[in-house]
Amino acid sequence: MFKYNVGVIGGSHVNEEYCNISYTVGKLLAENNCVVFCGGTGGVMECVSRGVSENNGTVIGILPGNNKNDGNQYLTVKMPLGIGYLRNFFIVRSSDVLIAIDGFSGTMSEASFAVTEGKTVVSIGELNIIEKDTDGKFIRAKYPDEAVEIALKEAENYINKNK
């Protein structure tokens, strides 16, 4: 049985530093028996998927196109929805908590939607969101282990609140 559903969002192009961070986040989530949801293509998504896969975890790629072959090689499940960026909503809705790693406008839209939905986003990198009192939380973390620790606590809070 899986403990939590954790969405990992981030840029489709990533430098070595953020790839290593993403890999470590994936590894730690797998070790904590979480199902990871991501966009399933390259960049942060591929690096986190590799971290999950190489540590015997489960990672589900919610793909923007119609072809499951467009997903990265580390995905456990490839879900081609054929709906482009609208797939971001499926990632948010499937997740108890999200971890944002670097990224640009697509990542910002996912994180904003998650916070508006009352979910917590733990961010590593430059992404920033200002939330209202009625929204979820936006929390900054510097390191992968810190981000995962916060995410697990927030996922537990989310599940308890929504029982």
C-alpha positions as CSV (number, residue, x, y, z in Angstrom):
1,M,0.0,0.0,0.0
2,F,1.3,3.4,-0.9
3,K,1.6,6.1,1.7
4,Y,1.0,9.3,-0.3
5,N,0.5,10.6,-3.8
6,V,3.1,13.2,-4.4
7,G,3.2,15.4,-7.6
8,V,6.6,16.5,-8.7
9,I,6.6,19.5,-11.1
10,G,9.4,21.4,-12.8
11,G,11.0,22.4,-16.0
12,S,11.3,20.3,-19.1
13,H,14.9,21.5,-19.5
14,V,17.1,21.2,-16.5
15,N,20.8,21.7,-15.6
16,E,22.9,19.1,-13.7
17,E,22.3,20.7,-10.3
18,Y,18.5,20.5,-10.6
19,C,18.7,17.1,-12.2
20,N,20.6,15.8,-9.2
21,I,18.1,17.5,-6.8
22,S,15.2,15.9,-8.8
23,Y,16.8,12.5,-8.7
24,T,17.3,12.7,-5.0
25,V,13.7,13.8,-4.4
26,G,12.5,10.8,-6.5
27,K,14.8,8.4,-4.5
28,L,13.5,9.7,-1.2
29,L,9.9,9.5,-2.2
30,A,10.4,5.9,-3.4
31,E,12.1,5.1,-0.1
32,N,9.0,6.6,1.7
33,N,6.6,4.4,-0.3
34,C,5.0,7.3,-2.2
35,V,3.4,7.2,-5.6
36,V,4.9,10.0,-7.7
37,F,2.9,11.8,-10.4
38,C,4.7,14.0,-13.0
39,G,4.4,15.2,-16.5
40,G,6.3,12.2,-17.8
41,T,8.6,13.8,-20.3
42,G,12.1,15.3,-19.9
43,G,14.0,17.6,-17.6
44,V,12.9,17.5,-13.9
45,M,10.3,14.9,-14.8
46,E,12.8,12.4,-16.3
47,C,15.3,13.0,-13.4
48,V,12.7,12.4,-10.7
49,S,11.4,9.4,-12.6
50,R,14.9,7.9,-12.7
51,G,15.3,8.5,-9.0
52,V,11.9,6.7,-8.3
53,S,12.5,3.9,-10.8
54,E,16.1,3.1,-9.6
55,N,14.8,2.8,-6.1
56,N,11.9,0.4,-6.8
57,G,9.2,3.1,-6.6
58,T,6.2,3.8,-8.7
59,V,6.0,6.9,-11.0
60,I,3.1,7.8,-13.2
61,G,3.6,10.0,-16.1
62,I,0.6,12.1,-17.2
63,L,1.7,12.8,-20.8
64,P,0.5,15.8,-22.8
65,G,0.3,14.1,-26.1
66,N,-1.4,11.0,-27.6
67,N,1.7,8.7,-27.8
68,K,2.8,6.8,-24.7
69,N,6.3,6.5,-26.4
70,D,6.8,10.2,-25.7
71,G,7.1,9.4,-22.0
72,N,10.6,9.0,-20.5
73,Q,12.0,5.5,-20.1
74,Y,11.8,5.5,-16.3
75,L,8.0,5.7,-15.9
76,T,6.1,2.8,-14.3
77,V,2.8,3.9,-16.0
78,K,2.5,6.1,-19.1
79,M,-0.8,7.9,-19.4
80,P,-1.1,9.8,-22.8
81,L,-4.0,12.1,-22.4
82,G,-3.7,14.1,-25.6
83,I,-4.7,17.3,-23.9
84,G,-1.5,19.3,-23.7
85,Y,-1.0,21.5,-20.6
86,L,-4.4,20.6,-19.4
87,R,-2.7,17.5,-18.1
88,N,-1.3,19.7,-15.3
89,F,-4.7,19.7,-13.6
90,F,-4.7,15.9,-13.5
91,I,-1.3,16.0,-11.8
92,V,-2.5,18.4,-9.2
93,R,-5.8,16.6,-8.6
94,S,-4.0,13.3,-8.3
95,S,-1.6,14.6,-5.6
96,D,-1.9,15.0,-1.9
97,V,1.1,17.5,-2.0
98,L,3.4,18.8,-4.7
99,I,7.1,19.4,-4.9
100,A,8.1,22.1,-7.4
101,I,11.7,22.0,-8.6
102,D,12.9,25.0,-10.6
103,G,10.7,25.5,-13.7
104,F,9.1,28.3,-15.7
105,S,5.6,29.3,-16.6
106,G,4.2,25.8,-16.9
107,T,5.5,25.0,-13.4
108,M,4.1,28.3,-12.1
109,S,0.7,27.4,-13.5
110,E,0.7,24.0,-11.9
111,A,1.9,25.4,-8.5
112,S,-0.7,28.2,-8.6
113,F,-3.5,25.8,-9.3
114,A,-2.4,23.5,-6.5
115,V,-2.3,26.3,-4.0
116,T,-5.7,27.5,-5.1
117,E,-7.0,24.0,-4.7
118,G,-5.9,24.1,-1.0
119,K,-2.8,21.9,-1.5
120,T,0.7,22.6,-0.3
121,V,3.5,23.1,-2.8
122,V,7.1,22.7,-1.5
123,S,9.5,24.6,-3.8
124,I,13.2,24.1,-4.4
125,G,14.5,26.9,-6.7
126,E,13.4,30.3,-7.7
127,L,9.6,29.7,-8.1
128,N,7.5,31.9,-5.8
129,I,3.7,32.2,-5.3
130,I,1.8,34.5,-2.9
131,E,-1.1,32.7,-1.4
132,K,-4.4,34.0,0.1
133,D,-5.5,32.9,3.6
134,T,-8.0,30.5,2.1
135,D,-5.4,28.8,-0.2
136,G,-3.1,26.0,0.4
137,K,0.5,26.7,1.4
138,F,3.6,27.6,-0.5
139,I,6.7,26.5,1.4
140,R,10.4,27.0,0.3
141,A,13.0,24.3,0.9
142,K,16.7,24.4,0.1
143,Y,17.5,20.7,0.0
144,P,15.8,17.5,-1.3
145,D,15.6,15.8,2.1
146,E,14.1,19.0,3.6
147,A,11.5,19.2,0.8
148,V,10.5,15.6,1.1
149,E,10.2,15.8,4.9
150,I,8.0,18.8,4.6
151,A,6.0,17.2,1.8
152,L,5.3,14.0,3.8
153,K,4.1,16.0,6.8
154,E,1.9,18.2,4.6
155,A,0.5,15.2,2.7
156,E,-0.5,13.6,6.1
157,N,-2.2,16.9,7.1
158,Y,-4.0,17.1,3.8
159,I,-5.3,13.5,4.1
160,N,-6.4,14.0,7.7
161,K,-8.2,17.2,6.9
162,N,-10.0,15.6,4.0
163,K,-11.2,12.3,5.6
